[in-house]
Amino acid sequence: MTTKDRERIEREHPGREPSETPSIGPGRVIKAFGYSLHGLASAWRTEGAFRQEVLAAIVLIPLACFAPVTTVERVLLIGSVLLVMVVELLNSSIEATVDRISTERHPLAKKAKDTGSAAVLVAVTLAIFVWVATLGPWALYLLNL
């Protein structure tokens, strides 16, 4: 192992001995799963928009499972809902990182936060489009329109 490699490992993993290689076993997967659950719980506690999206998913995903659509359409319906949640989590991460760096107003901080918010808007718009395009004809048939 070169000196450059040791320095990189120390920078990326403070406190780990440079001779230690990162684990790739089941313990690492279990730890990563725990970190993910912690992240979801934290988002639920601190992000109102994420809570709204989870509640919408609780309604929409079962609806997608029982709707008279093809398997591909069902995957698109569920995937569009989950995509909104993924983008919201990423947006929350961006906002937390910007706030961690500085709470001062700065044009780049505003740009980062606004762009993350725009990504959520695009994902929500896509989900609405998928749901209307997929279930709209069925809904109109039920309403006899």
PLY file of the C-alpha trace (Angstrom):
ply
format ascii 1.0
element vertex 145
property float x
property float y
property float z
element edge 144
property int vertex1
property int vertex2
end_header
0.00 0.00 0.00
1.43 3.36 -1.02
1.60 6.43 1.18
-0.91 8.10 -1.10
-3.37 5.20 -0.55
-2.90 5.42 3.23
-3.58 9.17 3.19
-6.71 8.70 1.07
-8.06 6.00 3.40
-7.39 8.19 6.45
-9.24 11.09 4.79
-12.22 8.96 3.72
-12.40 6.83 6.87
-10.97 8.70 9.87
-9.94 6.40 12.69
-9.67 3.28 10.52
-6.27 1.74 10.28
-5.00 2.03 6.70
-4.22 -1.69 6.65
-7.91 -2.48 7.27
-9.87 -3.05 4.12
-13.53 -2.05 4.05
-15.87 -4.91 4.87
-17.92 -6.46 2.09
-19.62 -9.09 4.21
-23.17 -9.41 5.54
-22.32 -7.23 8.55
-21.78 -4.26 6.26
-25.14 -4.88 4.57
-26.88 -5.09 7.94
-25.24 -1.84 9.09
-26.17 -0.12 5.82
-29.77 -1.30 6.22
-29.82 0.13 9.75
-28.48 3.47 8.49
-31.19 3.49 5.82
-33.94 2.85 8.38
-32.51 5.62 10.54
-32.60 7.96 7.53
-36.23 7.09 6.80
-37.20 7.61 10.44
-35.35 10.93 10.52
-37.09 12.09 7.33
-40.46 11.08 8.79
-39.78 13.06 11.99
-38.36 16.20 10.39
-39.80 16.52 6.87
-43.49 17.35 6.55
-43.46 16.89 2.78
-42.03 13.38 3.19
-44.81 12.50 5.65
-47.41 13.71 3.14
-45.81 11.62 0.40
-45.74 8.52 2.60
-49.43 8.97 3.41
-50.20 9.41 -0.29
-48.22 6.23 -1.03
-50.21 4.33 1.62
-53.35 5.19 -0.37
-52.01 5.07 -3.93
-49.91 1.89 -3.89
-52.79 -0.39 -2.82
-55.00 1.40 -5.36
-52.41 0.61 -8.04
-52.33 -3.04 -6.91
-56.09 -3.45 -7.35
-56.63 -1.23 -10.41
-57.60 -3.02 -13.64
-54.31 -2.31 -15.42
-51.52 -4.32 -16.98
-48.45 -5.31 -15.02
-46.37 -2.67 -16.79
-48.92 0.02 -15.97
-49.01 -1.14 -12.34
-45.22 -0.89 -12.14
-45.37 2.62 -13.62
-48.05 3.71 -11.12
-46.14 2.38 -8.11
-42.75 3.47 -9.46
-43.92 7.04 -10.01
-45.10 7.27 -6.38
-41.84 5.83 -5.06
-39.83 8.14 -7.32
-41.44 11.17 -5.66
-40.34 9.83 -2.27
-36.79 9.15 -3.49
-36.45 12.65 -4.93
-37.84 14.15 -1.72
-35.23 12.26 0.33
-32.46 13.51 -1.97
-33.82 17.06 -1.75
-33.85 16.83 2.05
-30.25 15.61 1.95
-29.21 18.56 -0.20
-30.96 21.00 2.12
-29.38 19.46 5.22
-25.93 19.57 3.64
-26.32 23.22 2.61
-27.54 24.11 6.11
-24.62 22.21 7.66
-22.10 24.15 5.61
-23.58 27.54 6.48
-26.86 29.09 7.53
-25.92 32.37 5.82
-27.86 33.34 2.75
-25.80 32.74 -0.36
-26.79 32.59 -4.03
-25.28 29.12 -4.45
-27.11 27.80 -1.39
-30.36 29.19 -2.79
-29.61 27.63 -6.17
-28.95 24.22 -4.60
-32.13 24.31 -2.52
-34.30 25.65 -5.35
-32.95 23.07 -7.79
-33.69 20.26 -5.32
-37.20 21.60 -4.90
-37.60 21.77 -8.68
-36.59 18.11 -8.91
-39.41 17.23 -6.50
-41.83 19.26 -8.61
-40.77 17.40 -11.76
-41.21 14.03 -10.00
-44.67 14.98 -8.70
-45.67 16.21 -12.17
-44.50 12.94 -13.68
-46.47 10.94 -11.10
-49.63 12.94 -11.79
-49.17 12.45 -15.53
-48.65 8.68 -15.14
-51.70 8.29 -12.89
-54.00 10.41 -15.09
-52.83 8.78 -18.32
-53.14 5.28 -16.86
-56.29 5.50 -14.76
-58.04 8.44 -16.42
-59.87 6.36 -19.05
-60.94 3.85 -16.39
-62.19 6.65 -14.11
-64.13 8.25 -16.98
-65.72 4.87 -17.78
-66.80 4.47 -14.13
-68.32 7.96 -14.19
-70.07 7.21 -17.51
-68.56 10.27 -19.16
0 1
1 2
2 3
3 4
4 5
5 6
6 7
7 8
8 9
9 10
10 11
11 12
12 13
13 14
14 15
15 16
16 17
17 18
18 19
19 20
20 21
21 22
22 23
23 24
24 25
25 26
26 27
27 28
28 29
29 30
30 31
31 32
32 33
33 34
34 35
35 36
36 37
37 38
38 39
39 40
40 41
41 42
42 43
43 44
44 45
45 46
46 47
47 48
48 49
49 50
50 51
51 52
52 53
53 54
54 55
55 56
56 57
57 58
58 59
59 60
60 61
61 62
62 63
63 64
64 65
65 66
66 67
67 68
68 69
69 70
70 71
71 72
72 73
73 74
74 75
75 76
76 77
77 78
78 79
79 80
80 81
81 82
82 83
83 84
84 85
85 86
86 87
87 88
88 89
89 90
90 91
91 92
92 93
93 94
94 95
95 96
96 97
97 98
98 99
99 100
100 101
101 102
102 103
103 104
104 105
105 106
106 107
107 108
108 109
109 110
110 111
111 112
112 113
113 114
114 115
115 116
116 117
117 118
118 119
119 120
120 121
121 122
122 123
123 124
124 125
125 126
126 127
127 128
128 129
129 130
130 131
131 132
132 133
133 134
134 135
135 136
136 137
137 138
138 139
139 140
140 141
141 142
142 143
143 144
